[in-house]
Amino acid sequence: MKTVVLPQLGGPEQLRIVEVATPEPGPGQVRVRLHASALNRRDVWITFGQYPGMKLPCTTGSDGAGVVDQLGPGAPPEWLGQEVMLYPAYDWGANPRFPSPSFRVLGMPDPGTFADYICVPASHVLPKPAFLSWEQAAAIPLAGLTSWRALVTQGAVQAGETVLVTGIGGGVATFALKWAVALGTRAFVTSGDEAKLEQARQMGAAGGVNYRADDWDKQLAKLTGGVDVVIDGTGGAAFKGCFAVLKPAGRLVIYGATAGNPPTGLEMAKLFFRQAHIIGSTMGSPEEFAAMLRFVAERRIEPVIDQVFPFDQVVAAHQRLLAAQQLGKIVLRHG
């Protein structure tokens, strides 16, 4: 089979497509013939060695959708021939509030989805909603689940509340906006790109501001009247502004820090007088993944896809993600 291998560090240009033996499913596993996979920023970071537990060579990729074509011993027979999506991690553990020490995302060190086939536990596949294309289904898992946990589980968002999603454009932020609109909130966004702000409005955002403006947080406070839930993956200098727009009892949920640590501290009096919550969040559990897919099926939610690349253009796909030009998910079409 064909698989994408990273033999050495140095960026996406180091990725190679090679022929390897097709894997055989082990006990309790199913083998999935992948029809599409999707990129996450994690995949780019790995090519530069900017991820914990680096092991080379590796095949990355966490998102995938395809057909179960072979069963390992003890795997449920009803999965054979089914169209499925993959839960993009291993070993969440029994605690719904926090993953186990062995929790890891699919793809490096475990074989990932940038390949023709992948073997995973049968418990890690769920039926693909019939209305989704292969590319749409592959776009959902990691980014969709990360934003679902941040907004629904950790942020405990309710219909009618006001939500801010920072840095619209990336996969997690775009899904957070999708969920927020579908859940009946007033959703606002930030971006440094006016075109992305307009695209967000077309997706249902009530408005947005350009974070490159010196007074972006004041503009946002005036526009929104205050925010109940902030979903932020940026950190950095904008973190203080995100906190400033929170309403009393507001929740600031952080799933990443692409801009690093804030340069200054919080105003502690505002933190406790407002009864504010600052919450960390990562990708979620299998139970949250199943709940998210039920929501997708019930509401017929289609993910935003920025661009679909043929499998053999995997380097170009990574370069587009690295340039941060996208709005939505970048997808690879297999075969």
matplotlib code that plots the C-alpha trace (Angstrom):
import matplotlib.pyplot as plt

x = [0.0, 1.0, 1.7, 3.2, 6.4, 8.4, 12.0, 13.6, 12.8, 12.9, 9.3, 6.7, 9.2, 10.6, 7.5, 7.7, 5.1, 6.4, 5.1, 4.9, 3.2, -0.6, -1.3, -3.3, -5.8, -5.0, -7.4, -10.4, -9.3, -10.8, -8.9, -10.2, -9.5, -9.2, -11.0, -10.0, -8.0, -7.6, -4.7, -4.3, -1.7, -0.3, 0.8, 2.8, 4.4, 5.6, 7.5, 9.5, 9.9, 7.7, 5.7, 6.3, 7.5, 8.9, 9.7, 11.0, 10.2, 6.5, 3.2, 1.1, -2.6, -5.3, -8.5, -9.9, -12.9, -13.3, -14.7, -14.0, -12.5, -11.1, -11.7, -9.2, -10.0, -12.9, -14.0, -17.7, -18.7, -21.3, -18.6, -17.4, -18.2, -19.4, -18.6, -17.0, -15.2, -12.3, -12.1, -8.7, -6.9, -6.1, -6.5, -8.6, -9.3, -12.2, -12.2, -14.5, -12.9, -9.2, -7.4, -5.2, -1.4, -1.2, -3.6, -2.3, -3.5, -3.6, -0.6, 3.0, 4.0, 1.1, 0.6, -1.7, -4.2, -2.0, -2.1, -4.2, -5.1, -5.1, -5.9, -7.7, -9.7, -13.3, -14.5, -12.8, -14.9, -18.4, -20.8, -20.3, -23.5, -24.8, -25.3, -21.6, -19.1, -15.8, -14.0, -16.5, -16.5, -12.7, -12.7, -14.5, -12.8, -9.9, -10.9, -14.5, -14.0, -11.6, -14.0, -17.0, -15.3, -14.2, -17.6, -20.1, -18.4, -16.0, -17.8, -21.2, -22.7, -26.5, -28.8, -29.2, -25.7, -23.1, -20.0, -16.6, -14.4, -11.0, -8.8, -11.5, -10.0, -8.4, -10.2, -11.0, -12.2, -14.3, -16.0, -16.6, -18.5, -20.5, -21.4, -22.2, -24.6, -26.3, -26.8, -28.6, -26.1, -25.0, -21.6, -18.9, -15.4, -12.0, -9.5, -6.7, -8.2, -11.3, -12.2, -12.3, -14.6, -17.0, -16.9, -17.7, -20.7, -21.9, -21.6, -23.9, -21.6, -23.5, -20.3, -16.6, -13.7, -10.1, -7.7, -5.0, -6.8, -5.4, -8.8, -10.3, -11.4, -13.3, -14.9, -15.9, -17.3, -19.4, -20.6, -21.5, -22.5, -20.2, -19.5, -20.6, -18.1, -14.8, -13.2, -9.5, -6.6, -4.2, -3.2, -0.4, -1.2, -4.8, -5.5, -6.1, -8.6, -10.5, -10.7, -11.8, -15.0, -16.3, -19.6, -20.0, -19.7, -18.3, -16.1, -12.8, -11.9, -8.3, -7.5, -4.1, -1.5, -0.2, 0.9, 2.5, 2.0, 0.4, 3.0, 1.2, -0.9, -4.6, -6.4, -7.1, -9.9, -11.9, -11.3, -12.8, -15.4, -16.8, -16.8, -15.0, -13.9, -10.6, -10.7, -8.1, -9.3, -7.9, -9.4, -12.2, -13.3, -14.9, -18.2, -17.9, -17.0, -20.2, -22.3, -20.8, -21.5, -25.1, -25.4, -23.9, -26.4, -29.4, -28.7, -27.2, -24.1, -21.6, -18.0, -16.3, -13.6, -11.0, -9.4, -9.1, -5.8, -5.0, -3.0, 0.1, 0.1, 0.4, 3.4, 1.4, -1.4, 0.9, 2.4, -1.0, -1.7, 1.7, 0.9, -2.4, -4.3, -7.2, -10.7, -11.8, -10.2, -7.6, -8.3, -6.5, -8.5, -7.1, -6.9]
y = [0.0, 3.7, 5.6, 9.0, 8.7, 11.4, 10.0, 13.1, 16.5, 19.7, 20.7, 19.3, 19.0, 16.0, 13.9, 11.0, 8.6, 5.1, 1.5, -0.7, -3.9, -3.7, -4.1, -7.1, -6.4, -7.9, -9.2, -7.0, -4.7, -3.8, -2.7, 0.4, 1.2, 4.9, 7.1, 10.5, 12.0, 15.5, 17.7, 19.2, 21.7, 18.9, 17.2, 20.3, 20.7, 17.1, 17.7, 20.3, 18.2, 20.5, 17.8, 15.7, 12.1, 12.4, 9.1, 8.8, 7.5, 8.0, 8.2, 11.0, 11.9, 11.7, 12.1, 9.5, 7.9, 4.8, 1.3, -1.7, -4.3, -6.9, -8.0, -9.2, -12.2, -11.3, -8.1, -7.7, -9.2, -6.5, -3.9, -5.7, -3.5, -0.6, 3.1, 4.5, 7.4, 7.0, 8.2, 10.0, 8.9, 6.0, 5.3, 8.2, 6.1, 5.9, 9.4, 11.7, 14.8, 14.0, 11.6, 8.8, 9.1, 6.9, 9.0, 9.8, 11.2, 8.9, 9.3, 9.4, 7.3, 5.0, 4.7, 7.5, 8.0, 9.3, 5.8, 3.5, 1.3, 1.6, -1.0, 0.3, -1.2, -1.9, 0.4, 3.3, 3.2, 4.8, 4.8, 7.6, 9.7, 8.9, 12.6, 13.3, 12.8, 11.0, 14.4, 15.9, 12.9, 12.9, 16.6, 16.2, 14.0, 15.8, 19.4, 18.7, 16.8, 19.4, 22.2, 20.1, 19.4, 23.0, 24.5, 21.9, 19.9, 22.5, 25.7, 24.3, 26.6, 27.2, 28.4, 32.2, 32.8, 34.8, 33.0, 34.4, 32.2, 33.6, 33.3, 32.0, 30.1, 27.1, 23.8, 23.9, 27.5, 26.9, 23.9, 25.9, 28.5, 25.7, 24.2, 27.5, 28.6, 25.2, 25.3, 28.6, 31.0, 34.5, 33.7, 36.3, 35.8, 37.5, 37.3, 39.4, 38.9, 40.9, 38.2, 35.5, 37.8, 38.1, 34.3, 33.8, 36.0, 34.0, 30.9, 32.4, 34.5, 37.6, 39.7, 39.9, 42.2, 42.4, 41.6, 43.7, 46.8, 48.2, 48.5, 45.2, 44.1, 47.4, 47.1, 43.5, 44.5, 47.2, 44.9, 42.0, 43.6, 41.0, 37.3, 34.2, 31.8, 32.4, 29.6, 30.5, 28.6, 31.6, 32.9, 35.5, 39.2, 38.8, 36.6, 39.7, 41.1, 37.8, 37.9, 41.5, 40.8, 38.1, 38.6, 37.7, 33.9, 33.8, 30.8, 31.3, 27.9, 27.5, 24.6, 25.9, 28.7, 29.3, 32.8, 31.6, 32.9, 36.2, 39.0, 40.3, 38.8, 38.9, 41.5, 39.2, 41.3, 41.0, 37.2, 36.7, 39.5, 38.3, 34.6, 33.9, 30.5, 29.8, 26.3, 24.2, 21.7, 19.2, 16.7, 14.6, 11.1, 8.4, 9.2, 12.8, 11.8, 9.7, 12.5, 14.9, 12.5, 12.1, 15.9, 16.1, 13.5, 15.0, 18.6, 17.5, 19.6, 19.8, 20.8, 23.7, 22.4, 24.8, 22.7, 19.0, 17.8, 14.5, 12.1, 12.6, 16.3, 15.8, 18.2, 21.0, 20.4, 20.7, 23.9, 25.5, 24.7, 26.1, 29.3, 29.7, 30.8, 28.4, 28.8, 25.3, 21.9, 20.8, 17.3, 14.6, 12.4, 8.9, 6.5]
z = [0.0, -0.3, 2.9, 3.7, 5.7, 7.5, 7.6, 9.0, 10.4, 8.3, 7.4, 5.0, 2.2, 4.0, 3.5, 1.2, -0.3, -0.2, -0.7, 2.4, 3.3, 3.8, 7.6, 9.0, 11.7, 15.1, 17.8, 18.2, 15.3, 12.0, 8.9, 7.1, 3.5, 3.7, 1.1, 2.6, 5.4, 6.7, 8.0, 11.4, 12.6, 14.7, 11.4, 10.4, 13.9, 13.7, 10.5, 12.4, 15.5, 17.5, 19.2, 22.4, 22.1, 18.6, 16.9, 13.3, 10.8, 11.2, 9.3, 10.6, 10.1, 12.7, 10.6, 8.3, 6.7, 4.7, 4.4, 6.8, 4.5, 6.9, 10.5, 13.1, 15.4, 17.7, 15.9, 15.5, 12.1, 11.4, 10.8, 7.6, 4.6, 6.6, 5.8, 8.9, 10.6, 13.0, 16.6, 16.3, 19.5, 21.8, 25.6, 26.9, 30.0, 32.4, 33.7, 31.5, 33.0, 32.1, 29.8, 31.0, 31.1, 28.0, 26.0, 22.5, 19.3, 16.2, 14.0, 15.5, 17.3, 16.2, 12.4, 11.1, 8.4, 5.6, 4.1, 2.0, 5.0, 8.8, 11.5, 14.7, 17.5, 16.4, 19.2, 17.4, 14.3, 14.0, 11.1, 8.6, 8.2, 4.8, 3.7, 4.2, 1.4, 2.1, 2.3, 4.6, 6.9, 7.1, 7.9, 11.2, 13.8, 15.6, 15.0, 15.4, 18.7, 20.1, 19.5, 20.7, 24.1, 24.5, 23.7, 24.9, 27.7, 29.2, 28.2, 29.0, 26.4, 26.4, 23.6, 23.7, 25.2, 23.5, 22.2, 21.0, 18.8, 18.2, 15.2, 12.7, 9.9, 11.5, 11.7, 15.4, 15.3, 12.3, 13.9, 17.1, 15.1, 13.4, 16.7, 18.3, 15.5, 15.4, 19.2, 19.0, 20.4, 19.3, 17.9, 17.2, 15.8, 15.5, 12.6, 11.2, 7.7, 6.7, 4.1, 6.8, 8.9, 6.0, 5.4, 9.1, 8.8, 5.8, 8.1, 10.6, 12.8, 14.2, 13.7, 14.1, 14.7, 13.3, 16.2, 14.5, 15.7, 18.9, 20.5, 19.2, 22.6, 23.2, 19.7, 20.6, 24.0, 22.3, 19.6, 21.8, 25.1, 26.8, 26.1, 28.1, 26.5, 24.8, 22.8, 22.3, 20.8, 20.5, 23.9, 23.6, 23.8, 22.9, 26.0, 28.2, 25.8, 25.7, 29.5, 29.5, 27.4, 29.7, 31.4, 35.1, 35.4, 31.9, 30.8, 28.9, 27.4, 26.1, 23.7, 22.4, 22.5, 19.0, 20.1, 23.2, 26.8, 27.6, 28.1, 31.2, 34.0, 34.6, 36.7, 39.7, 41.2, 37.9, 38.0, 41.4, 41.5, 38.1, 39.3, 36.0, 34.9, 33.0, 31.7, 29.8, 27.1, 24.7, 22.3, 23.9, 24.8, 22.7, 24.4, 23.3, 19.8, 19.6, 20.9, 18.4, 15.5, 16.7, 16.7, 13.2, 11.9, 13.6, 12.4, 9.1, 9.7, 6.9, 7.8, 6.0, 3.6, 2.4, -0.2, -1.3, -2.5, -4.3, -2.0, -4.1, -3.3, 0.4, 0.6, -1.0, 1.4, 4.4, 2.9, 2.6, 6.2, 7.3, 5.5, 7.5, 4.4, 4.9, 6.3, 7.2, 6.7, 4.2, 3.0, 1.1, -1.3, -1.4, -4.4]

ax = plt.figure().add_subplot(projection="3d")
ax.plot(x, y, z, "-o")
ax.set_aspect("equal")
plt.show()
